[in-house]
Amino acid sequence: MSELYLRRTDGSGRVVITHHIVWDAPRFLENQQRYQREAKLKGEEPVRIELATQDEYRAFAWPKSTKEK
């Protein structure tokens, strides 16, 4: 098993970075990308899927500072 981080970018440029624990990282990535290609063929708006790093995920998912009231 391995950890995998994916950057998902929609047509408007909005980025979401997700974290996954997978058995076969290359196969998982290919399946995610294939799903998006098929969505495009069905007329749905596809999302671009790319590899991301753990640091990118942390910057996206965990705020660097919090303000207490």
C-alpha positions as a Markdown table, in Angstrom:
| # | Residue | x | y | z |
|---|---|---|---|---|
| 1 | Met | 0.0 | 0.0 | 0.0 |
| 2 | Ser | 1.1 | 3.5 | -0.6 |
| 3 | Glu | -0.1 | 7.1 | -0.1 |
| 4 | Leu | -1.1 | 9.1 | -3.2 |
| 5 | Tyr | -1.9 | 12.7 | -3.5 |
| 6 | Leu | -4.0 | 14.0 | -6.5 |
| 7 | Arg | -4.5 | 17.5 | -7.7 |
| 8 | Arg | -8.0 | 17.8 | -9.3 |
| 9 | Thr | -8.5 | 20.9 | -11.4 |
| 10 | Asp | -11.9 | 21.7 | -12.9 |
| 11 | Gly | -12.7 | 23.8 | -16.0 |
| 12 | Ser | -12.8 | 27.1 | -14.0 |
| 13 | Gly | -9.4 | 26.5 | -12.5 |
| 14 | Arg | -10.5 | 25.5 | -9.0 |
| 15 | Val | -8.0 | 23.1 | -7.5 |
| 16 | Val | -8.7 | 20.4 | -4.9 |
| 17 | Ile | -5.9 | 18.1 | -3.6 |
| 18 | Thr | -7.0 | 14.8 | -2.2 |
| 19 | His | -5.2 | 12.1 | -0.2 |
| 20 | His | -5.6 | 8.3 | -0.9 |
| 21 | Ile | -4.2 | 5.1 | 0.4 |
| 22 | Val | -4.0 | 2.7 | -2.6 |
| 23 | Trp | -2.7 | -0.7 | -3.4 |
| 24 | Asp | -1.4 | 0.1 | -6.9 |
| 25 | Ala | -0.6 | 3.8 | -7.4 |
| 26 | Pro | -0.1 | 3.8 | -11.2 |
| 27 | Arg | -3.3 | 1.8 | -11.7 |
| 28 | Phe | -5.3 | 4.1 | -9.4 |
| 29 | Leu | -4.1 | 7.2 | -11.2 |
| 30 | Glu | -4.9 | 5.7 | -14.6 |
| 31 | Asn | -8.4 | 4.7 | -13.5 |
| 32 | Gln | -9.0 | 8.2 | -12.2 |
| 33 | Gln | -7.8 | 9.8 | -15.4 |
| 34 | Arg | -9.8 | 7.3 | -17.5 |
| 35 | Tyr | -13.0 | 8.1 | -15.6 |
| 36 | Gln | -12.5 | 11.8 | -16.4 |
| 37 | Arg | -11.9 | 11.0 | -20.1 |
| 38 | Glu | -15.2 | 9.0 | -20.2 |
| 39 | Ala | -17.0 | 11.9 | -18.4 |
| 40 | Lys | -15.9 | 14.2 | -21.2 |
| 41 | Leu | -17.3 | 11.8 | -23.8 |
| 42 | Lys | -20.6 | 11.8 | -21.9 |
| 43 | Gly | -20.8 | 15.6 | -22.1 |
| 44 | Glu | -19.9 | 16.1 | -18.5 |
| 45 | Glu | -17.2 | 18.6 | -17.5 |
| 46 | Pro | -14.0 | 16.7 | -16.9 |
| 47 | Val | -11.6 | 17.4 | -14.1 |
| 48 | Arg | -7.8 | 17.3 | -14.8 |
| 49 | Ile | -6.1 | 14.7 | -12.6 |
| 50 | Glu | -2.4 | 15.1 | -11.7 |
| 51 | Leu | -0.1 | 13.8 | -9.1 |
| 52 | Ala | 0.6 | 16.2 | -6.1 |
| 53 | Thr | 3.0 | 16.1 | -3.2 |
| 54 | Gln | 2.4 | 15.6 | 0.4 |
| 55 | Asp | 3.5 | 19.2 | 1.0 |
| 56 | Glu | 1.0 | 20.5 | -1.5 |
| 57 | Tyr | -1.7 | 18.5 | 0.2 |
| 58 | Arg | -0.8 | 19.9 | 3.6 |
| 59 | Ala | -0.7 | 23.5 | 2.3 |
| 60 | Phe | -4.2 | 22.9 | 0.8 |
| 61 | Ala | -5.8 | 20.9 | 3.6 |
| 62 | Trp | -4.3 | 22.5 | 6.7 |
| 63 | Pro | -4.5 | 26.2 | 7.3 |
| 64 | Lys | -1.2 | 27.8 | 8.2 |
| 65 | Ser | -2.7 | 30.0 | 10.8 |
| 66 | Thr | -5.9 | 30.2 | 12.8 |
| 67 | Lys | -7.4 | 33.2 | 14.5 |
| 68 | Glu | -8.9 | 32.6 | 17.9 |
| 69 | Lys | -11.8 | 34.8 | 19.0 |
